[in-house]
Amino acid sequence: RPPPLLPPPPADAPPFHVIVAGDTGAGKSTLLNALLGYEILPTSCCAACTATVIDASWGEVWSATVEFVAEEAWRETVTAAEAHARAGGDSSAAAEASWERATAVYGSPLADATTLLARLDVAELLGTSRQLSAGGDADLADLVAPFVDASASASDDSGDLSPRHLWPLVARVHLRGPFAVTAGGVLLRDVPGLADESASRSGVLERVLEAADSLLLVSSINRAANDKGAKSLLPLPLRRELLDSGYLGDLAFIASKADLLTPSEVSENLGLSAGTSAAACAAARNAFTAHTLTHWFHEGCPPHLLPASRSPLFSGWRERGCLGHEGLRFELPVFPVSSRDALVLEGVRPGDGEARVFSSAAETRIP
C-alpha cells in the first residue's frame, strides 16, 4: 500500500476517536478490516466474534498491546458468577454475564470463588499488559486472535487447557500498523455488539461511547431501516441536539453488506423492471436505504431543524478553534457499503473469488 498522504499529528495531540458500533452480525469487523486495508480482526458468518474493545492506530511497525482486566474487577465477576450458579441461573442479567465470562475461562460447573481466584494461571494475568510484535498483518492477526476472538481457544499444542479462553480477561487490545486511514491521528475503535446474546459483550458499549469524537453506526442493509438496536442509540432528544448544534462528521450511518442481494426480490420490492442487473438493483436499494434513514432521522423534529429550513453553514465552527472558517452543520450521512467486495477488489481476500456486485473499490463506498 502507498504511504499515507496525511502528516502525522503532533506528538502531544490526543487521538480522534472514531467508534464503530452495531449489532452482532452487522459486519463491523469486516468493515474495520476494509477500512484498515488488512484482514486482521476475526470475522464469522455464524456467530459473534469480537469479544473485547479493539483499537487501531498508526504505527511504523506491526504491534499490539493487550491490556488485562484489573484484579478487583475480575474478583467481582467471579463472585457474581458464583452467586448466579447458586441461584440456579435465576438472577440478574449482569450476574448472568459474569457467569458467562467465568465459565469461558474456568469451564463449567464452576468451583467456589475462593478456589477460582487462587488459580495462578489466571491471577498472574490480571492488571498486566502484554506487548506483541509481528512481522506483518497476517502474523499480527494470528497473535491477537486468542485475545479478541470469542471462538478462539487459549489451548496450546501441549494440550494445556488453563485458561480455556482469554477474551473475558482482556479489557482492550490496541493494534498498531501502517494503516493509512489512521494517519493524522485517527484511532478506530471496534466494540462488541449492541444486542449480542452475550450480555457481557453488549455491556461494554456504554463505557466506550463517552470517548467518541465520531460514531459510525453499522447495520446490515437488509434491516438498516428497521434496526431497533442501532436506532436506540439515537433517541429523539439526541437527534434534535445533533441537528441544532452538531457538526458534519459527528455521526454517520453505515448500511453494510450491500453486495448481498437477490435481484429479483429487490426488483419486486422497489418496483424495478424485470431483469434489472445486480449492480442496478444494488444502486436502487442503496438510494432507498439512504432516503428511508434520512427521513426517520428527522421524524419528530421541529420545522426549523428540517433540511429545507437550515443553512448548511454553522458559524459556531470558530468556537472549535477554526477561525476564519465556517463549519458544516450536521446532517446524517448514510453510506451503503460492501466491505467484502472492497477487500476482494483490493486483493486483501484473494481466496474469496470475484466481487459479487461491484466492479471497483470506489463503487463499494469504502474509500
C-alpha positions in Angstrom: 0.0 0.0 0.0 1.3 3.5 -0.7 2.3 5.6 2.3 -0.5 7.8 3.8 -0.9 11.3 2.5 -1.7 13.0 5.8 1.1 14.1 8.0 1.4 12.6 11.5 -0.2 14.6 14.3 1.9 16.4 16.9 3.3 14.0 19.5 1.2 15.5 22.3 -2.1 15.7 20.3 -4.9 13.4 21.6 -6.2 10.9 19.1 -9.5 11.5 17.3 -11.7 8.6 18.4 -14.0 7.0 15.8 -16.2 4.4 17.4 -17.7 1.6 15.2 -20.8 0.2 16.8 -23.7 -2.0 15.8 -25.5 -5.3 16.5 -23.9 -8.7 16.2 -23.7 -9.8 12.5 -23.8 -6.2 11.2 -20.3 -6.6 9.7 -18.4 -4.3 12.0 -15.2 -6.3 12.0 -15.3 -6.8 8.2 -15.8 -3.0 7.8 -12.8 -2.3 10.1 -10.7 -4.7 8.1 -11.8 -3.0 4.9 -11.0 0.5 6.3 -7.6 -0.7 7.6 -6.9 -2.4 4.3 -5.8 -5.7 6.0 -7.5 -8.8 7.3 -6.7 -8.6 11.0 -9.9 -8.8 13.0 -11.8 -12.1 13.3 -15.0 -12.4 11.3 -17.7 -15.0 11.2 -20.9 -15.6 9.3 -22.2 -17.8 12.1 -21.7 -16.1 15.5 -20.3 -13.1 17.3 -16.5 -13.0 17.1 -15.3 -9.7 18.5 -15.3 -10.1 22.3 -13.4 -7.1 23.6 -12.7 -3.5 22.7 -10.2 -3.2 19.8 -8.4 0.0 19.0 -6.4 0.5 15.8 -4.0 3.4 15.2 -0.9 4.3 13.1 2.4 2.6 13.8 5.6 2.3 11.8 5.8 -1.4 12.8 3.2 -4.1 13.3 2.5 -4.5 17.0 -0.3 -4.8 19.6 -0.8 -4.1 23.3 -3.1 -6.4 25.2 -4.5 -5.0 28.5 -6.0 -7.4 31.0 -8.7 -6.6 33.4 -7.8 -5.4 37.0 -7.8 -7.9 39.8 -10.6 -6.3 41.7 -12.8 -6.2 38.6 -12.3 -9.9 38.0 -12.9 -10.7 41.6 -16.4 -9.0 41.3 -17.0 -11.0 38.1 -16.2 -14.4 39.7 -18.2 -13.6 42.9 -21.2 -12.7 40.8 -20.8 -15.8 38.7 -20.8 -18.0 41.9 -23.9 -16.3 43.1 -25.6 -16.8 39.8 -24.7 -20.5 39.8 -26.0 -21.0 43.4 -29.3 -19.3 42.4 -29.8 -21.9 39.6 -29.5 -19.3 36.9 -32.3 -17.2 38.3 -30.6 -13.9 38.8 -29.9 -10.5 37.0 -28.6 -10.1 33.5 -25.4 -8.7 35.0 -24.9 -11.8 37.1 -25.6 -14.0 34.0 -23.0 -12.0 32.1 -20.5 -12.6 34.9 -21.3 -16.3 34.8 -20.7 -16.4 31.1 -17.3 -14.8 31.4 -16.2 -17.0 34.3 -17.3 -20.3 32.6 -15.5 -19.3 29.4 -12.3 -19.0 31.4 -12.6 -21.8 34.0 -15.2 -24.2 32.5 -18.4 -25.5 33.9 -19.5 -26.3 36.5 -17.8 -23.5 38.5 -15.9 -24.1 41.7 -16.3 -21.7 44.6 -15.0 -18.2 44.0 -12.1 -18.6 46.5 -10.8 -21.6 44.7 -11.1 -20.0 41.3 -9.4 -16.7 42.3 -6.5 -18.8 43.7 -5.6 -20.2 40.3 -2.2 -18.7 39.4 -2.6 -19.2 35.6 -5.4 -16.6 35.7 -4.3 -14.4 38.6 -0.9 -13.7 37.1 -2.5 -12.0 34.1 -4.8 -9.7 36.0 -3.9 -6.0 35.9 -1.0 -6.6 33.5 -0.4 -5.9 29.8 1.4 -7.8 27.1 3.3 -6.4 24.2 3.1 -8.3 20.9 5.4 -7.7 17.9 4.6 -9.1 14.5 6.3 -9.4 11.1 3.3 -8.4 9.1 -0.5 -8.2 9.0 -1.1 -12.0 8.9 1.3 -12.6 11.8 -0.4 -9.9 13.8 -3.9 -11.4 13.2 -2.6 -14.8 14.4 -1.0 -13.3 17.5 -4.1 -11.3 18.7 -6.7 -13.9 17.8 -6.8 -15.7 21.3 -7.3 -12.3 23.0 -10.1 -10.9 20.8 -11.9 -13.9 19.3 -14.7 -15.4 21.4 -14.5 -18.6 19.5 -10.7 -19.0 19.9 -9.3 -21.4 22.5 -6.4 -20.5 24.6 -5.1 -24.1 24.5 -1.7 -24.7 23.1 -0.2 -27.7 21.3 0.7 -29.3 24.6 -3.0 -29.7 25.5 -2.9 -27.1 28.3 -6.5 -26.0 28.9 -5.8 -23.3 31.5 -7.4 -20.9 31.0 -9.9 -22.2 28.4 -10.5 -18.8 26.8 -8.7 -15.5 27.2 -11.2 -13.0 25.9 -13.1 -12.5 29.3 -9.8 -11.5 30.9 -9.0 -8.8 28.3 -10.0 -5.2 28.8 -8.7 -3.8 25.5 -6.4 -4.7 22.6 -4.6 -1.9 20.8 -3.4 -2.6 17.2 -0.7 -0.6 15.5 0.4 -0.8 12.0 0.8 1.2 8.7 -3.0 1.8 8.4 -3.4 4.7 6.0 -6.8 5.6 7.4 -5.4 6.3 10.8 -2.7 8.6 9.7 -3.2 12.1 11.0 -4.2 10.9 14.5 -7.4 8.9 14.0 -8.0 6.0 16.4 -10.6 3.4 15.2 -12.4 1.5 18.0 -14.4 -1.6 17.3 -16.7 -2.6 20.2 -18.8 -5.7 20.9 -22.3 -5.8 19.5 -25.1 -3.7 20.8 -27.5 -6.6 21.3 -25.4 -9.7 21.5 -26.8 -12.8 23.1 -23.8 -12.3 25.3 -24.7 -9.6 27.8 -21.1 -9.4 28.9 -20.1 -8.2 25.5 -23.0 -5.8 24.8 -22.5 -4.0 28.1 -19.1 -2.7 27.1 -20.6 -0.1 24.7 -21.9 2.2 27.3 -18.4 2.7 28.7 -16.6 3.5 25.4 -19.1 5.8 23.8 -18.1 8.6 26.2 -14.7 8.8 24.5 -16.2 9.0 21.0 -15.4 12.0 18.8 -17.3 10.4 15.9 -19.6 7.4 15.8 -20.1 5.0 12.8 -23.3 3.2 13.4 -23.3 -0.1 11.4 -26.3 -2.1 10.4 -26.8 -4.7 7.7 -28.5 -3.0 4.7 -31.3 -5.6 4.6 -32.5 -4.4 8.1 -30.9 -0.9 8.5 -34.2 0.9 8.1 -35.7 -1.0 11.0 -32.7 -1.7 13.2 -34.0 -1.1 16.7 -30.6 -1.7 18.3 -28.9 0.9 16.2 -31.8 3.4 16.5 -31.9 3.0 20.2 -28.6 5.0 20.4 -30.3 7.9 18.6 -33.4 8.9 20.7 -35.3 12.0 19.5 -33.6 14.4 22.0 -30.2 13.4 20.7 -31.3 13.8 17.1 -32.6 17.2 17.8 -29.4 18.2 19.6 -27.3 17.0 16.7 -29.4 18.9 14.2 -29.4 22.0 16.3 -25.7 22.2 17.3 -23.9 19.3 15.9 -21.2 19.2 13.1 -20.9 17.2 10.0 -18.9 14.1 10.9 -20.2 13.6 14.5 -22.2 10.6 13.3 -22.6 8.5 10.2 -24.8 5.5 9.4 -23.2 2.6 7.6 -25.5 0.2 5.8 -23.2 -2.8 5.4 -23.3 -5.9 3.2 -24.6 -4.0 0.1 -23.3 -6.9 -2.0 -25.8 -9.4 -0.5 -28.9 -9.2 -2.6 -31.3 -11.2 -4.8 -32.0 -9.1 -7.9 -35.5 -10.5 -8.4 -36.5 -9.7 -4.9 -35.1 -6.2 -4.9 -36.7 -5.5 -8.3 -40.1 -6.6 -7.0 -39.8 -4.7 -3.7 -38.7 -1.5 -5.3 -40.8 -1.7 -8.5 -37.8 -2.1 -10.9 -38.1 -3.7 -14.3 -37.7 -7.5 -14.5 -34.2 -8.4 -15.4 -32.6 -5.4 -13.8 -28.9 -6.1 -13.2 -27.5 -6.8 -9.8 -25.5 -3.6 -9.9 -28.6 -1.5 -10.8 -30.6 -3.3 -8.0 -27.8 -2.5 -5.5 -27.8 1.2 -6.5 -31.6 1.4 -6.2 -31.6 -0.3 -2.8 -28.7 1.9 -1.6 -30.7 5.0 -2.6 -33.9 3.7 -0.9 -32.0 2.9 2.3 -30.3 6.4 2.5 -33.7 8.1 1.9 -35.5 6.0 4.5 -32.9 6.5 7.2 -32.7 10.3 6.5 -36.5 10.5 6.7 -36.5 8.6 10.0 -33.8 10.8 11.5 -35.8 13.9 11.0 -39.1 12.5 12.3 -40.5 14.4 15.3 -38.1 17.3 14.8 -39.4 20.9 14.7 -39.7 22.6 11.3 -36.7 24.9 11.8 -34.4 21.8 12.1 -35.6 20.2 8.9 -33.2 20.3 5.9 -35.2 22.9 3.9 -35.1 25.3 6.8 -31.4 25.1 7.8 -28.3 26.8 6.4 -25.6 24.3 5.7 -23.1 26.5 7.4 -22.6 26.9 11.2 -20.8 29.9 12.5 -20.0 28.1 15.8 -17.1 26.4 14.0 -15.0 29.3 15.2 -15.5 28.0 18.8 -13.6 24.9 17.8 -10.5 27.0 17.0 -11.0 27.1 13.2 -11.0 30.9 13.0 -11.9 32.3 9.6 -13.8 29.2 8.5 -17.5 28.3 8.6 -18.4 24.8 9.8 -20.8 22.5 8.1 -23.9 21.8 10.1 -24.7 18.3 11.0 -26.6 16.1 8.5 -26.9 12.3 8.7 -24.5 10.8 6.1 -25.7 7.3 5.1 -23.1 5.1 3.4 -24.3 1.8 1.9 -21.1 -0.2 1.6 -19.7 -3.6 0.7 -16.7 -4.4 2.8 -16.4 -7.9 1.4 -16.3 -6.7 -2.3 -13.8 -4.0 -1.3 -11.5 -6.5 0.3 -11.7 -8.7 -2.8 -11.2 -5.9 -5.3 -8.2 -4.6 -3.3 -6.6 -8.0 -3.3 -6.8 -8.5 0.5 -9.0 -11.6 0.1 -7.6 -13.4 -2.9 -9.3 -16.7 -1.9 -12.8 -15.3 -1.9 -13.2 -15.4 -5.7 -14.8 -12.5 -7.6 -16.6 -9.5 -6.3 -20.3 -10.2 -6.0 -21.8 -7.0 -7.3 -19.3 -4.1 -7.6 -16.6 -3.7 -10.2 -14.3 -1.2 -8.4 -13.4 -0.4 -4.9 -14.8 3.1 -5.3 -18.3 1.6 -6.0 -18.2 -0.2 -2.7 -18.2 3.2 -0.9 -15.4 2.0 1.4 -12.9 4.6 0.2 
